[in-house]
Amino acid sequence: MNTITPTELHAWLNDAARPAPVLLDVREPWEFETAHIAGATLIPMNTIPAQIDTLDRQAQTVVICHHGGRSMQVANYLQQHGFSQVYNLTGGVNAWALKVDPAMPTY
């Protein structure tokens, strides 16, 4: 499985020459409301199997959660179902807040 650090993702998102990835946040709605990366789409982990066909299997997709555990499970699941360009955000939104966006609330 591919991984990406918060600083690598930040650089990617700010690189106009590179197409932006799909940011797939798999946390619960209350977590997403507390803090999320701009442009992320919320699909809670437990609803991924029912919504998998709404996702583009060819898109570069970064899976995001709080610390990186749930997103790692979802990234593995997506790879097993034909997604070839999936990345797990190492450390999740917590690491993003610490390394990229100190104004982001942590919980």
Secondary structure, 3 states (H helix, E strand, C coil): CEEECHHHHHHHHCCCCCCCCEEEECCCHHHHHHCCCCCCEECCHHHHHHHHHHCCCCCCEEEECCCCHHHHHHHHHHHHCCCCCEEEECCHHHHHHHHCCCCCCCC
